[in-house]
Amino acid sequence: MSGDGLEIEVKFLIEDLATIRRRLERAGGTLKKPRIYERNVRFDTPWESLLLQGKLLRLRQDTVARITFKGEPEEMDPSEVRIREEIEMEVEDFDTAVAILEKVGFIQRQVYEKYRETFLLDRVEVVLDEMPFGQFVELEGSEQSIRSAADKLGLDWDKRILSNYLALMAQLKTAKNLPFDDLTFEKFAGTEATMGDLLAYGG
């Protein structure tokens, strides 16, 4: 996230993350955080009012617990990257945060999980995500630095993805008639559906 409270990023669907790791090493990338399991819970009202407004309220657990709000910026020029308002803070205890959110009227709407490994390349945060429905590279930084990092990593800019993982899950659910909403490894263990069925690989 940039210092002005904006998340600026793109992602690419990748066939082989090991290839991207090798490219990162050759380009001078450094490991920021080792591979870790991450669990996220999306909260909303019973009538999904946040989703209808293009907003996200999320509680995440990896090495720490964090609560995050994401929404559309009030004013933004056209861009080739995804730009979102982001407000985030650490919380002391995941379960206590769940209880507070539920007490004020939010409910758990969707669970999604991943394994994530984080690198730095110049001023760009490069994350390698192992999702239940595919592998992705996500680049976060300024728009100019993201484009430069994509070139260094041999990523096809024309195949960049501006949707978030939950929007991609909704597309896959509709296309493959999946009987579940949660983006978890357990749910996808019983299906062969992947994002490669819908999207072109970008690297």
KOLTOR-326474 format. One record per atom (N, C-alpha, C): residue number from 0; atom name; x, y, z; residue in one letter. Coordinates in steps of 0.001 Angstrom, whole numbers, always signed. Example, Ala and Ser with C-alpha at 12.3 -4.5 7.8 and 13.67 -1.06 7.14 Angstrom:
2
  seq  atom        x        y        z  type
    0     N   +13190    -5690    +7800     a
    0    CA   +12300    -4500    +7800     a
    0     C   +13200    -3300    +7800     a
    1     N   +12850    -2250    +7080     s
    1    CA   +13670    -1060    +7140     s
    1     C   +12900      +30    +7870     s
***
This chain:
203
  seq  atom        x        y        z  type
    0     N     +839    -1195       +0     m
    0    CA       +0       +0       +0     m
    0     C     +869    +1237       +0     m
    1     N     +500    +2217     -806     s
    1    CA    +1273    +3454     -855     s
    1     C     +965    +4310     +363     s
    2     N    +1757    +5353     +576     g
    2    CA    +1621    +6172    +1761     g
    2     C     +355    +6992    +1807     g
    3     N     -328    +7143     +669     d
    3    CA    -1541    +7945     +648     d
    3     C    -2800    +7109     +820     d
    4     N    -2656    +5873    +1306     g
    4    CA    -3810    +5032    +1569     g
    4     C    -4387    +4375     +337     g
    5     N    -3609    +4287     -730     l
    5    CA    -4064    +3654    -1952     l
    5     C    -3289    +2364    -2207     l
    6     N    -3997    +1343    -2615     e
    6    CA    -3389      +95    -3044     e
    6     C    -3326     +124    -4569     e
    7     N    -2128      +26    -5120     i
    7    CA    -1928      +95    -6565     i
    7     C    -1264    -1212    -6989     i
    8     N    -1955    -2005    -7816     e
    8    CA    -1435    -3333    -8095     e
    8     C    -1981    -3897    -9400     e
    9     N    -1331    -4940    -9866     v
    9    CA    -1841    -5813   -10925     v
    9     C    -1431    -7233   -10551     v
   10     N    -2083    -8194   -11154     k
   10    CA    -1677    -9586   -10945     k
   10     C    -1666   -10324   -12276     k
   11     N     -974   -11454   -12305     f
   11    CA     -866   -12283   -13499     f
   11     C    -1068   -13735   -13104     f
   12     N    -1811   -14465   -13893     l
   12    CA    -1932   -15902   -13723     l
   12     C     -673   -16564   -14277     l
   13     N      -73   -17463   -13495     i
   13    CA    +1225   -18046   -13835     i
   13     C    +1122   -19580   -13816     i
   14     N    +1785   -20210   -14758     e
   14    CA    +1817   -21681   -14768     e
   14     C    +2814   -22228   -13764     e
   15     N    +3956   -21545   -13594     d
   15    CA    +5041   -22096   -12784     d
   15     C    +5697   -20985   -11969     d
   16     N    +5456   -20958   -10680     l
   16    CA    +6044   -19915    -9834     l
   16     C    +7552   -20073    -9686     l
   17     N    +8063   -21281    -9834     a
   17    CA    +9517   -21482    -9721     a
   17     C   +10249   -20669   -10787     a
   18     N    +9660   -20564   -11965     t
   18    CA   +10268   -19758   -13028     t
   18     C   +10333   -18292   -12616     t
   19     N    +9290   -17794   -11991     i
   19    CA    +9267   -16398   -11541     i
   19     C   +10290   -16171   -10433     i
   20     N   +10453   -17143    -9545     r
   20    CA   +11480   -17010    -8492     r
   20     C   +12865   -16864    -9112     r
   21     N   +13153   -17658   -10125     r
   21    CA   +14462   -17577   -10780     r
   21     C   +14637   -16218   -11461     r
   22     N   +13592   -15722   -12085     r
   22    CA   +13667   -14404   -12722     r
   22     C   +13861   -13306   -11676     r
   23     N   +13210   -13457   -10542     l
   23    CA   +13388   -12486    -9464     l
   23     C   +14835   -12452    -8988     l
   24     N   +15423   -13607    -8798     e
   24    CA   +16823   -13688    -8361     e
   24     C   +17746   -13014    -9372     e
   25     N   +17534   -13285   -10657     r
   25    CA   +18381   -12699   -11696     r
   25     C   +18198   -11188   -11774     r
   26     N   +16994   -10705   -11464     a
   26    CA   +16714    -9267   -11548     a
   26     C   +17122    -8521   -10281     a
   27     N   +17587    -9242    -9258     g
   27    CA   +18022    -8602    -8022     g
   27     C   +16954    -8512    -6957     g
   28     N   +15890    -9275    -7104     g
   28    CA   +14850    -9279    -6085     g
   28     C   +15336    -9929    -4796     g
   29     N   +14779    -9504    -3667     t
   29    CA   +15164   -10051    -2365     t
   29     C   +13925   -10543    -1622     t
   30     N   +14100   -11596     -861     l
   30    CA   +12994   -12167      -96     l
   30     C   +12644   -11255    +1075     l
   31     N   +11401   -10864    +1169     k
   31    CA   +10918   -10019    +2256     k
   31     C   +10227   -10845    +3332     k
   32     N    +9376   -11790    +2916     k
   32    CA    +8681   -12677    +3846     k
   32     C    +8646   -14077    +3243     k
   33     N    +9034   -15091    +4001     p
   33    CA    +8998   -16453    +3466     p
   33     C    +7556   -16931    +3269     p
   34     N    +7418   -18024    +2562     r
   34    CA    +6112   -18607    +2259     r
   34     C    +5339   -18880    +3541     r
   35     N    +4081   -18440    +3551     i
   35    CA    +3256   -18607    +4734     i
   35     C    +1805   -18838    +4332     i
   36     N    +1097   -19598    +5137     y
   36    CA     -332   -19825    +4920     y
   36     C    -1111   -18625    +5433     y
   37     N    -2134   -18258    +4685     e
   37    CA    -2929   -17074    +5024     e
   37     C    -4412   -17414    +4906     e
   38     N    -5168   -17028    +5912     r
   38    CA    -6622   -17264    +5906     r
   38     C    -7340   -15922    +6018     r
   39     N    -8325   -15739    +5174     n
   39    CA    -9087   -14492    +5135     n
   39     C   -10572   -14775    +5288     n
   40     N   -11264   -13890    +5975     v
   40    CA   -12713   -13971    +6086     v
   40     C   -13294   -12632    +5638     v
   41     N   -14199   -12696    +4661     r
   41    CA   -14891   -11480    +4212     r
   41     C   -16173   -11320    +5008     r
   42     N   -16350   -10122    +5554     f
   42    CA   -17549    -9807    +6325     f
   42     C   -18437    -8851    +5541     f
   43     N   -19737    -8973    +5748     d
   43    CA   -20679    -8059    +5115     d
   43     C   -21971    -8096    +5924     d
   44     N   -22903    -7265    +5538     t
   44    CA   -24230    -7314    +6143     t
   44     C   -24981    -8527    +5583     t
   45     N   -26091    -8920    +6204     p
   45    CA   -26864   -10055    +5662     p
   45     C   -27333    -9828    +4231     p
   46     N   -27469    -8577    +3828     w
   46    CA   -27948    -8266    +2471     w
   46     C   -26816    -7813    +1546     w
   47     N   -25572    -8055    +1947     e
   47    CA   -24384    -7811    +1107     e
   47     C   -24273    -6350     +652     e
   48     N   -24544    -5415    +1547     s
   48    CA   -24523    -4000    +1159     s
   48     C   -23122    -3513     +804     s
   49     N   -22084    -4037    +1450     l
   49    CA   -20720    -3619    +1109     l
   49     C   -20344    -4102     -287     l
   50     N   -20641    -5346     -584     l
   50    CA   -20326    -5897    -1902     l
   50     C   -21033    -5112    -3001     l
   51     N   -22267    -4740    -2768     l
   51    CA   -23028    -3991    -3763     l
   51     C   -22434    -2605    -4011     l
   52     N   -21694    -2080    -3019     q
   52    CA   -21045     -771    -3162     q
   52     C   -19591     -882    -3617     q
   53     N   -19149    -2092    -3930     g
   53    CA   -17765    -2281    -4337     g
   53     C   -16783    -2141    -3187     g
   54     N   -17225    -2453    -1970     k
   54    CA   -16384    -2332     -777     k
   54     C   -16087    -3711     -196     k
   55     N   -14990    -3786     +530     l
   55    CA   -14570    -5043    +1144     l
   55     C   -14178    -4805    +2588     l
   56     N   -14689    -5634    +3486     l
   56    CA   -14289    -5651    +4887     l
   56     C   -13758    -7044    +5170     l
   57     N   -12466    -7122    +5501     r
   57    CA   -11781    -8410    +5582     r
   57     C   -11002    -8536    +6883     r
   58     N   -10999    -9747    +7412     l
   58    CA   -10143   -10087    +8544     l
   58     C    -9177   -11162    +8083     l
   59     N    -7872   -10913    +8257     r
   59    CA    -6833   -11812    +7756     r
   59     C    -5969   -12320    +8905     r
   60     N    -5586   -13595    +8804     q
   60    CA    -4660   -14183    +9770     q
   60     C    -3504   -14824    +9026     q
   61     N    -2286   -14328    +9280     d
   61    CA    -1082   -15046    +8870     d
   61     C     -169   -15052   +10088     d
   62     N     +935   -14315   +10078     t
   62    CA    +1748   -14228   +11292     t
   62     C    +1104   -13315   +12328     t
   63     N     +245   -12405   +11864     v
   63    CA     -521   -11533   +12732     v
   63     C    -1949   -11487   +12193     v
   64     N    -2848   -10892   +12965     a
   64    CA    -4219   -10692   +12508     a
   64     C    -4390    -9230   +12108     a
   65     N    -5071    -8999   +10975     r
   65    CA    -5289    -7643   +10486     r
   65     C    -6709    -7499    +9972     r
   66     N    -7283    -6333   +10201     i
   66    CA    -8575    -6009    +9633     i
   66     C    -8360    -4954    +8550     i
   67     N    -9042    -5129    +7429     t
   67    CA    -8809    -4286    +6271     t
   67     C   -10127    -3832    +5656     t
   68     N   -10166    -2571    +5277     f
   68    CA   -11259    -2037    +4461     f
   68     C   -10688    -1640    +3104     f
   69     N   -11400    -2009    +2030     k
   69    CA   -11026    -1571     +692     k
   69     C   -12255    -1004      -11     k
   70     N   -12037      +59     -782     g
   70    CA   -13130     +675    -1516     g
   70     C   -12611    +1419    -2723     g
   71     N   -13516    +1928    -3516     e
   71    CA   -13141    +2687    -4697     e
   71     C   -12722    +4100    -4297     e
   72     N   -11594    +4609    -4824     p
   72    CA   -11201    +5997    -4546     p
   72     C   -12266    +6954    -5051     p
   73     N   -12400    +8116    -4365     e
   73    CA   -13419    +9084    -4751     e
   73     C   -13154    +9662    -6134     e
   74     N   -11912   +10012    -6407     e
   74    CA   -11556   +10553    -7715     e
   74     C   -10263    +9905    -8180     e
   75     N   -10278    +9422    -9419     m
   75    CA    -9086    +8746    -9911     m
   75     C    -9039    +8840   -11436     m
   76     N    -7875    +9217   -11969     d
   76    CA    -7699    +9273   -13414     d
   76     C    -7658    +7867   -13986     d
   77     N    -7963    +7710   -15268     p
   77    CA    -7866    +6391   -15904     p
   77     C    -6469    +5799   -15716     p
   78     N    -6410    +4502   -15516     s
   78    CA    -5132    +3865   -15208     s
   78     C    -5096    +2465   -15813     s
   79     N    -3871    +1967   -16045     e
   79    CA    -3687     +604   -16535     e
   79     C    -3509     -388   -15397     e
   80     N    -3595      +73   -14157     v
   80    CA    -3453     -790   -12994     v
   80     C    -4714     -681   -12133     v
   81     N    -4805    -1549   -11141     r
   81    CA    -5938    -1517   -10232     r
   81     C    -5591     -618    -9053     r
   82     N    -6444     +366    -8791     i
   82    CA    -6211    +1311    -7692     i
   82     C    -7409    +1263    -6749     i
   83     N    -7122    +1013    -5487     r
   83    CA    -8181     +923    -4478     r
   83     C    -7765    +1715    -3239     r
   84     N    -8737    +2289    -2569     e
   84    CA    -8497    +2837    -1238     e
   84     C    -8325    +1670     -276     e
   85     N    -7332    +1763     +608     e
   85    CA    -7091     +677    +1559     e
   85     C    -6762    +1255    +2928     e
   86     N    -7468     +775    +3930     i
   86    CA    -7211    +1133    +5329     i
   86     C    -7044     -176    +6100     i
   87     N    -5932     -303    +6815     e
   87    CA    -5629    -1577    +7463     e
   87     C    -4985    -1350    +8822     e
   88     N    -5263    -2244    +9741     m
   88    CA    -4635    -2178   +11054     m
   88     C    -4520    -3585   +11634     m
   89     N    -3483    -3784   +12448     e
   89    CA    -3343    -5038   +13165     e
   89     C    -4317    -5081   +14338     e
   90     N    -4789    -6286   +14639     v
   90    CA    -5625    -6488   +15819     v
   90     C    -4949    -7541   +16689     v
   91     N    -5215    -7473   +17980     e
   91    CA    -4498    -8339   +18912     e
   91     C    -4912    -9795   +18799     e
   92     N    -6195   -10027   +18504     d
   92    CA    -6684   -11399   +18520     d
   92     C    -7738   -11591   +17432     d
   93     N    -7550   -12584   +16574     f
   93    CA    -8447   -12844   +15454     f
   93     C    -9869   -13135   +15937     f
   94     N   -10004   -14039   +16892     d
   94    CA   -11336   -14448   +17342     d
   94     C   -12083   -13303   +18016     d
   95     N   -11358   -12457   +18755     t
   95    CA   -12006   -11300   +19370     t
   95     C   -12497   -10328   +18310     t
   96     N   -11695   -10143   +17265     a
   96    CA   -12117    -9264   +16172     a
   96     C   -13366    -9806   +15483     a
   97     N   -13429   -11125   +15294     v
   97    CA   -14631   -11739   +14723     v
   97     C   -15843   -11430   +15593     v
   98     N   -15688   -11591   +16893     a
   98    CA   -16801   -11362   +17812     a
   98     C   -17285    -9918   +17747     a
   99     N   -16352    -8967   +17679     i
   99    CA   -16732    -7551   +17614     i
   99     C   -17489    -7262   +16322     i
  100     N   -16975    -7742   +15203     l
  100    CA   -17641    -7500   +13921     l
  100     C   -19039    -8094   +13903     l
  101     N   -19192    -9268   +14472     e
  101    CA   -20509    -9898   +14497     e
  101     C   -21455    -9183   +15455     e
  102     N   -20935    -8653   +16535     k
  102    CA   -21772    -7923   +17494     k
  102     C   -22355    -6652   +16889     k
  103     N   -21633    -6032   +15964     v
  103    CA   -22143    -4794   +15361     v
  103     C   -22925    -5058   +14071     v
  104     N   -23186    -6325   +13766     g
  104    CA   -24111    -6632   +12687     g
  104     C   -23537    -7235   +11431     g
  105     N   -22214    -7417   +11370     f
  105    CA   -21626    -8054   +10198     f
  105     C   -21621    -9569   +10377     f
  106     N   -21667   -10288    +9260     i
  106    CA   -21606   -11740    +9318     i
  106     C   -20499   -12233    +8394     i
  107     N   -20030   -13451    +8649     q
  107    CA   -18996   -14045    +7810     q
  107     C   -19640   -14526    +6511     q
  108     N   -19219   -13930    +5391     r
  108    CA   -19838   -14242    +4109     r
  108     C   -19009   -15198    +3258     r
  109     N   -17688   -15135    +3406     q
  109    CA   -16842   -15915    +2497     q
  109     C   -15461   -16093    +3114     q
  110     N   -14898   -17275    +2937     v
  110    CA   -13538   -17576    +3393     v
  110     C   -12664   -17810    +2167     v
  111     N   -11465   -17255    +2183     y
  111    CA   -10517   -17557    +1115     y
  111     C    -9116   -17660    +1706     y
  112     N    -8305   -18507    +1098     e
  112    CA    -6997   -18797    +1662     e
  112     C    -5957   -18944     +566     e
  113     N    -4714   -18818     +973     k
  113    CA    -3610   -18907      +31     k
  113     C    -2307   -19202     +782     k
  114     N    -1284   -19588      +17     y
  114    CA      +90   -19564     +495     y
  114     C     +767   -18416     -233     y
  115     N    +1461   -17565     +515     r
  115    CA    +2040   -16350      -68     r
  115     C    +3508   -16216     +302     r
  116     N    +4315   -15861     -693     e
  116    CA    +5739   -15583     -518     e
  116     C    +5993   -14181    -1062     e
  117     N    +6696   -13343     -304     t
  117    CA    +6804   -11929     -654     t
  117     C    +8254   -11532     -915     t
  118     N    +8452   -10835    -2036     f
  118    CA    +9763   -10348    -2441     f
  118     C    +9705    -8836    -2670     f
  119     N   +10889    -8221    -2712     l
  119    CA   +11019    -6831    -3135     l
  119     C   +11896    -6779    -4371     l
  120     N   +11423    -6057    -5372     l
  120    CA   +12198    -5830    -6587     l
  120     C   +12192    -4337    -6852     l
  121     N   +13347    -3710    -6653     d
  121    CA   +13413    -2246    -6683     d
  121     C   +12415    -1712    -5647     d
  122     N   +11435     -935    -6049     r
  122    CA   +10452     -412    -5098     r
  122     C    +9099    -1110    -5204     r
  123     N    +9087    -2264    -5812     v
  123    CA    +7843    -2997    -6024     v
  123     C    +7798    -4229    -5111     v
  124     N    +6658    -4419    -4453     e
  124    CA    +6429    -5641    -3688     e
  124     C    +5889    -6695    -4647     e
  125     N    +6573    -7811    -4718     v
  125    CA    +6192    -8908    -5611     v
  125     C    +5770   -10083    -4743     v
  126     N    +4524   -10504    -4864     v
  126    CA    +4057   -11636    -4072     v
  126     C    +3726   -12797    -4995     v
  127     N    +4128   -13983    -4565     l
  127    CA    +3833   -15218    -5272     l
  127     C    +2738   -15927    -4489     l
  128     N    +1578   -16033    -5098     d
  128    CA     +403   -16574    -4422     d
  128     C      +27   -17939    -4981     d
  129     N      -64   -18919    -4095     e
  129    CA     -599   -20235    -4442     e
  129     C    -2046   -20269    -3966     e
  130     N    -2975   -20148    -4899     m
  130    CA    -4398   -20122    -4601     m
  130     C    -5018   -21490    -4889     m
  131     N    -6168   -21785    -4312     p
  131    CA    -6820   -23063    -4617     p
  131     C    -7149   -23250    -6089     p
  132     N    -7300   -22145    -6840     f
  132    CA    -7669   -22272    -8254     f
  132     C    -6561   -21850    -9221     f
  133     N    -5327   -21700    -8716     g
  133    CA    -4229   -21355    -9600     g
  133     C    -3122   -20615    -8886     g
  134     N    -2055   -20316    -9628     q
  134    CA     -903   -19594    -9091     q
  134     C     -821   -18212    -9737     q
  135     N     -461   -17216    -8932     f
  135    CA     -471   -15840    -9396     f
  135     C     +765   -15095    -8910     f
  136     N    +1159   -14098    -9693     v
  136    CA    +2143   -13107    -9272     v
  136     C    +1410   -11782    -9141     v
  137     N    +1598   -11113    -8017     e
  137    CA     +962    -9808    -7798     e
  137     C    +2057    -8763    -7584     e
  138     N    +1951    -7640    -8281     l
  138    CA    +2918    -6551    -8181     l
  138     C    +2234    -5343    -7572     l
  139     N    +2864    -4746    -6554     e
  139    CA    +2282    -3579    -5890     e
  139     C    +3335    -2496    -5725     e
  140     N    +3012    -1291    -6135     g
  140    CA    +3916     -147    -6047     g
  140     C    +3306    +1011    -6800     g
  141     N    +4128    +1895    -7343     s
  141    CA    +3608    +2946    -8211     s
  141     C    +3317    +2349    -9588     s
  142     N    +2466    +3010   -10365     e
  142    CA    +2107    +2469   -11674     e
  142     C    +3342    +2297   -12559     e
  143     N    +4210    +3285   -12570     q
  143    CA    +5411    +3218   -13410     q
  143     C    +6341    +2086   -12971     q
  144     N    +6527    +1950   -11655     s
  144    CA    +7441     +913   -11164     s
  144     C    +6867     -484   -11377     s
  145     N    +5546     -616   -11309     i
  145    CA    +4914    -1912   -11567     i
  145     C    +5155    -2340   -13008     i
  146     N    +4988    -1403   -13930     r
  146    CA    +5192    -1728   -15349     r
  146     C    +6646    -2142   -15588     r
  147     N    +7588    -1448   -14974     s
  147    CA    +9003    -1772   -15117     s
  147     C    +9302    -3158   -14549     s
  148     N    +8745    -3458   -13367     a
  148    CA    +8977    -4761   -12748     a
  148     C    +8384    -5883   -13595     a
  149     N    +7219    -5651   -14171     a
  149    CA    +6597    -6654   -15035     a
  149     C    +7493    -6973   -16222     a
  150     N    +8105    -5939   -16805     d
  150    CA    +9015    -6148   -17931     d
  150     C   +10226    -6967   -17499     d
  151     N   +10792    -6644   -16337     k
  151    CA   +11973    -7353   -15851     k
  151     C   +11673    -8827   -15583     k
  152     N   +10444    -9122   -15197     l
  152    CA   +10072   -10497   -14864     l
  152     C    +9493   -11251   -16054     l
  153     N    +9481   -10610   -17216     g
  153    CA    +8982   -11280   -18403     g
  153     C    +7499   -11548   -18391     g
  154     N    +6731   -10681   -17728     l
  154    CA    +5283   -10841   -17643     l
  154     C    +4606   -10098   -18784     l
  155     N    +3601   -10704   -19367     d
  155    CA    +2894   -10133   -20506     d
  155     C    +1882    -9106   -20020     d
  156     N    +2195    -7828   -20232     w
  156    CA    +1362    -6748   -19711     w
  156     C      -75    -6829   -20234     w
  157     N     -248    -7323   -21426     d
  157    CA    -1583    -7417   -22003     d
  157     C    -2446    -8476   -21310     d
  158     N    -1808    -9328   -20516     k
  158    CA    -2545   -10377   -19807     k
  158     C    -2658   -10090   -18307     k
  159     N    -2421    -8845   -17924     r
  159    CA    -2558    -8468   -16513     r
  159     C    -4014    -8588   -16085     r
  160     N    -4200    -8826   -14799     i
  160    CA    -5531    -9005   -14211     i
  160     C    -5776    -7871   -13227     i
  161     N    -6903    -7210   -13347     l
  161    CA    -7238    -6101   -12457     l
  161     C    -8316    -6478   -11438     l
  162     N    -8846    -7671   -11533     s
  162    CA    -9857    -8136   -10581     s
  162     C    -9188    -8695    -9329     s
  163     N    -9912    -8693    -8215     n
  163    CA    -9387    -9351    -7022     n
  163     C    -9760   -10834    -7051     n
  164     N    -9231   -11590    -6088     y
  164    CA    -9443   -13027    -6099     y
  164     C   -10910   -13416    -5914     y
  165     N   -11649   -12637    -5146     l
  165    CA   -13053   -12966    -4930     l
  165     C   -13875   -12743    -6194     l
  166     N   -13544   -11712    -6952     a
  166    CA   -14225   -11498    -8228     a
  166     C   -13892   -12615    -9209     a
  167     N   -12639   -13063    -9210     l
  167    CA   -12256   -14191   -10061     l
  167     C   -12995   -15456    -9648     l
  168     N   -13153   -15641    -8331     m
  168    CA   -13896   -16797    -7837     m
  168     C   -15341   -16754    -8327     m
  169     N   -15948   -15588    -8318     a
  169    CA   -17329   -15456    -8791     a
  169     C   -17435   -15819   -10271     a
  170     N   -16449   -15406   -11067     q
  170    CA   -16445   -15754   -12486     q
  170     C   -16344   -17268   -12689     q
  171     N   -15427   -17888   -11932     l
  171    CA   -15215   -19325   -12081     l
  171     C   -16434   -20110   -11605     l
  172     N   -17043   -19652   -10516     k
  172    CA   -18234   -20331   -10001     k
  172     C   -19342   -20338   -11049     k
  173     N   -19552   -19194   -11695     t
  173    CA   -20584   -19104   -12722     t
  173     C   -20254   -19963   -13937     t
  174     N   -18999   -19881   -14395     a
  174    CA   -18604   -20604   -15601     a
  174     C   -18632   -22115   -15410     a
  175     N   -18249   -22580   -14214     k
  175    CA   -18135   -24015   -13957     k
  175     C   -19265   -24556   -13079     k
  176     N   -20218   -23680   -12751     n
  176    CA   -21356   -24080   -11922     n
  176     C   -20900   -24730   -10612     n
  177     N   -19956   -24093    -9942     l
  177    CA   -19441   -24631    -8686     l
  177     C   -20488   -24478    -7582     l
  178     N   -20633   -25470    -6711     p
  178    CA   -21672   -25434    -5688     p
  178     C   -21222   -24788    -4372     p
  179     N   -20173   -23962    -4410     f
  179    CA   -19660   -23357    -3185     f
  179     C   -19115   -21974    -3484     f
  180     N   -19000   -21164    -2429     d
  180    CA   -18491   -19797    -2548     d
  180     C   -17090   -19635    -1980     d
  181     N   -16718   -20455    -1008     d
  181    CA   -15428   -20303     -335     d
  181     C   -14282   -20711    -1252     d
  182     N   -13254   -19900    -1234     l
  182    CA   -12059   -20133    -2053     l
  182     C   -11010   -20787    -1162     l
  183     N   -11233   -22074     -869     t
  183    CA   -10357   -22797      +50     t
  183     C    -9817   -24048     -633     t
  184     N    -8692   -24527     -134     f
  184    CA    -8079   -25718     -706     f
  184     C    -8975   -26940     -509     f
  185     N    -9675   -26996     +598     e
  185    CA   -10570   -28132     +847     e
  185     C   -11691   -28180     -186     e
  186     N   -12300   -27037     -483     k
  186    CA   -13396   -26999    -1447     k
  186     C   -12917   -27400    -2846     k
  187     N   -11752   -26917    -3232     f
  187    CA   -11263   -27179    -4584     f
  187     C   -10630   -28558    -4733     f
  188     N   -10457   -29277    -3619     a
  188    CA    -9887   -30620    -3700     a
  188     C   -10788   -31562    -4491     a
  189     N   -12067   -31262    -4534     g
  189    CA   -13008   -32134    -5225     g
  189     C   -13352   -31690    -6631     g
  190     N   -12615   -30729    -7191     t
  190    CA   -12907   -30243    -8533     t
  190     C   -11624   -30013    -9307     t
  191     N   -11709   -30089   -10612     e
  191    CA   -10552   -29805   -11458     e
  191     C   -10607   -28398   -12031     e
  192     N   -11575   -27596   -11630     a
  192    CA   -11724   -26244   -12162     a
  192     C   -10566   -25358   -11713     a
  193     N    -9985   -24594   -12628     t
  193    CA    -8927   -23636   -12309     t
  193     C    -9163   -22368   -13104     t
  194     N    -8476   -21289   -12714     m
  194    CA    -8596   -20043   -13465     m
  194     C    -7972   -20155   -14849     m
  195     N    -7121   -21151   -15042     g
  195    CA    -6572   -21393   -16367     g
  195     C    -7634   -21791   -17378     g
  196     N    -8793   -22232   -16888     d
  196    CA    -9907   -22544   -17779     d
  196     C   -10524   -21282   -18374     d
  197     N   -10305   -20127   -17718     l
  197    CA   -10945   -18886   -18139     l
  197     C    -9965   -17818   -18601     l
  198     N    -8756   -17788   -18027     l
  198    CA    -7817   -16714   -18286     l
  198     C    -6538   -17229   -18948     l
  199     N    -5887   -16344   -19700     a
  199    CA    -4610   -16686   -20317     a
  199     C    -3484   -16503   -19300     a
  200     N    -2474   -17344   -19391     y
  200    CA    -1313   -17223   -18508     y
  200     C     -473   -16022   -18938     y
  201     N      +76   -15326   -17937     g
  201    CA     +750   -14065   -18215     g
  201     C    +2257   -14109   -18109     g
  202     N    +2853   -15257   -17877     g
  202    CA    +4293   -15305   -17730     g
  202     C    +4856   -16626   -18059     g
***
